[in-house]
Amino acid sequence: MMNKSLSILRGTLDVLLLRAISWRPLHGFEISLWLEERSGGQLEVDDSAMYQALHRLEAKALIRGEWGVSDNNRRARYYELTRAGQTHLKSESATMVSYARLITELLTVAPKP
């Protein structure tokens, strides 16, 4: 059975982007690769939506962007988490994990006879 690509649910992209750059600074293409690899190719992320979200996160001071040179000697903007971004990621991750557990339980519970 082939796996169907899934669109990112509203409200999850920001947290996934924060998680992607929580390990080390990454540029946009590296973030896309991280999302694709970690999801087994199942998540579909539109590039324009991703860059809009990165700009939004930067405007909220949750990430910081800095120009640098990529591995293939191209100019790229690298993003890293700020202290506020780390706090936000921790809080939102906990909320999403709790929510996912609850939804999973509700969707898999057997109906009462």
The 8 nearest C-alpha neighbors of each residue, nearest first, counted from 0:
[[1, 2, 3, 4, 41, 39, 40, 5],
 [2, 0, 3, 4, 41, 40, 39, 5],
 [1, 3, 4, 0, 41, 40, 5, 39],
 [2, 4, 5, 1, 41, 42, 0, 40],
 [5, 3, 41, 42, 43, 2, 6, 40],
 [4, 6, 42, 41, 43, 3, 7, 8],
 [5, 7, 43, 42, 8, 4, 44, 41],
 [6, 8, 5, 9, 12, 42, 43, 44],
 [9, 7, 11, 10, 6, 12, 5, 42],
 [8, 10, 11, 7, 12, 6, 13, 14],
 [9, 11, 12, 8, 13, 14, 7, 15],
 [10, 12, 14, 13, 9, 8, 15, 7],
 [11, 13, 15, 14, 10, 16, 7, 9],
 [14, 12, 16, 15, 11, 52, 17, 10],
 [15, 13, 17, 16, 11, 12, 18, 88],
 [14, 16, 18, 12, 17, 13, 19, 11],
 [17, 15, 19, 13, 18, 14, 12, 20],
 [16, 18, 14, 15, 20, 19, 21, 13],
 [17, 19, 21, 15, 16, 20, 14, 88],
 [20, 18, 16, 17, 21, 15, 30, 33],
 [19, 21, 22, 23, 17, 18, 24, 79],
 [20, 22, 18, 19, 23, 17, 80, 79],
 [23, 21, 20, 19, 24, 18, 79, 25],
 [22, 24, 20, 21, 25, 79, 19, 80],
 [23, 25, 79, 78, 20, 77, 26, 22],
 [26, 24, 77, 78, 29, 20, 30, 23],
 [25, 27, 77, 29, 76, 28, 78, 75],
 [28, 26, 30, 29, 31, 25, 76, 77],
 [27, 29, 31, 30, 26, 32, 25, 33],
 [30, 28, 32, 26, 31, 27, 25, 33],
 [29, 31, 33, 27, 28, 32, 19, 25],
 [32, 30, 28, 34, 29, 33, 35, 27],
 [31, 33, 29, 35, 30, 34, 36, 28],
 [32, 34, 30, 36, 31, 35, 37, 29],
 [35, 33, 31, 37, 32, 36, 38, 30],
 [34, 36, 40, 32, 38, 33, 37, 39],
 [35, 37, 39, 33, 38, 34, 32, 40],
 [38, 36, 34, 39, 35, 33, 40, 32],
 [39, 37, 40, 35, 41, 36, 42, 34],
 [38, 40, 36, 41, 37, 35, 42, 34],
 [39, 41, 35, 38, 42, 36, 4, 37],
 [40, 42, 4, 38, 39, 5, 43, 3],
 [43, 41, 5, 4, 40, 6, 38, 44],
 [44, 42, 6, 5, 4, 41, 45, 7],
 [45, 43, 46, 42, 7, 6, 49, 48],
 [44, 46, 48, 47, 49, 43, 50, 6],
 [47, 45, 49, 48, 44, 50, 31, 27],
 [46, 48, 50, 49, 45, 51, 52, 44],
 [49, 47, 51, 45, 46, 50, 52, 44],
 [48, 50, 46, 52, 47, 51, 53, 45],
 [49, 51, 53, 47, 52, 48, 54, 46],
 [52, 50, 48, 54, 53, 49, 47, 55],
 [51, 53, 55, 49, 50, 54, 56, 48],
 [52, 54, 50, 56, 55, 51, 57, 49],
 [55, 53, 57, 51, 52, 56, 58, 50],
 [54, 56, 52, 58, 57, 53, 51, 59],
 [57, 55, 59, 53, 61, 58, 54, 62],
 [56, 58, 62, 60, 54, 59, 55, 63],
 [59, 57, 55, 60, 56, 54, 61, 62],
 [58, 60, 56, 57, 61, 55, 62, 54],
 [61, 59, 57, 58, 62, 56, 63, 81],
 [62, 60, 84, 56, 81, 83, 59, 57],
 [63, 61, 80, 57, 81, 60, 79, 56],
 [62, 64, 79, 78, 57, 80, 81, 65],
 [65, 63, 78, 77, 76, 79, 62, 66],
 [64, 66, 77, 76, 67, 78, 63, 75],
 [67, 65, 76, 75, 77, 64, 74, 68],
 [66, 68, 75, 74, 76, 65, 77, 69],
 [67, 69, 74, 73, 72, 75, 70, 66],
 [70, 68, 72, 73, 71, 75, 74, 67],
 [71, 69, 72, 68, 73, 74, 75, 67],
 [70, 72, 69, 73, 68, 74, 75, 67],
 [73, 71, 69, 68, 70, 74, 75, 67],
 [74, 72, 69, 68, 71, 75, 70, 67],
 [73, 75, 68, 67, 69, 72, 66, 76],
 [76, 74, 67, 68, 66, 69, 26, 73],
 [75, 77, 66, 65, 26, 67, 64, 78],
 [78, 76, 26, 25, 65, 64, 24, 66],
 [77, 79, 64, 24, 25, 63, 26, 62],
 [80, 78, 24, 63, 62, 20, 64, 81],
 [81, 79, 62, 84, 21, 61, 85, 63],
 [80, 82, 84, 62, 83, 61, 85, 63],
 [81, 83, 85, 84, 86, 80, 61, 62],
 [84, 82, 86, 81, 61, 85, 87, 60],
 [85, 83, 61, 81, 87, 80, 82, 86],
 [86, 84, 82, 88, 83, 87, 80, 89],
 [85, 87, 83, 89, 84, 88, 90, 82],
 [86, 88, 84, 90, 85, 89, 91, 83],
 [89, 87, 85, 91, 86, 90, 92, 84],
 [88, 90, 86, 92, 87, 91, 85, 93],
 [89, 91, 87, 93, 88, 92, 86, 94],
 [90, 92, 94, 88, 93, 89, 87, 95],
 [93, 91, 95, 89, 94, 90, 88, 96],
 [92, 94, 96, 90, 91, 95, 97, 89],
 [93, 95, 91, 97, 92, 96, 98, 90],
 [96, 94, 98, 92, 97, 93, 99, 91],
 [95, 97, 99, 93, 98, 94, 92, 100],
 [98, 96, 100, 94, 95, 99, 93, 101],
 [97, 99, 95, 101, 96, 100, 94, 102],
 [100, 98, 96, 102, 101, 97, 95, 103],
 [101, 99, 103, 97, 98, 102, 104, 96],
 [100, 102, 104, 98, 103, 99, 105, 97],
 [101, 103, 105, 99, 104, 100, 106, 98],
 [104, 102, 100, 106, 101, 105, 99, 107],
 [103, 105, 101, 107, 102, 106, 108, 100],
 [104, 106, 102, 103, 108, 107, 101, 100],
 [107, 105, 103, 104, 108, 102, 109, 101],
 [106, 108, 104, 105, 103, 109, 102, 110],
 [109, 107, 105, 104, 106, 110, 103, 111],
 [108, 110, 107, 111, 106, 105, 112, 104],
 [111, 109, 112, 108, 107, 105, 106, 104],
 [110, 112, 109, 108, 107, 105, 106, 104],
 [111, 110, 109, 108, 107, 105, 106, 104]]
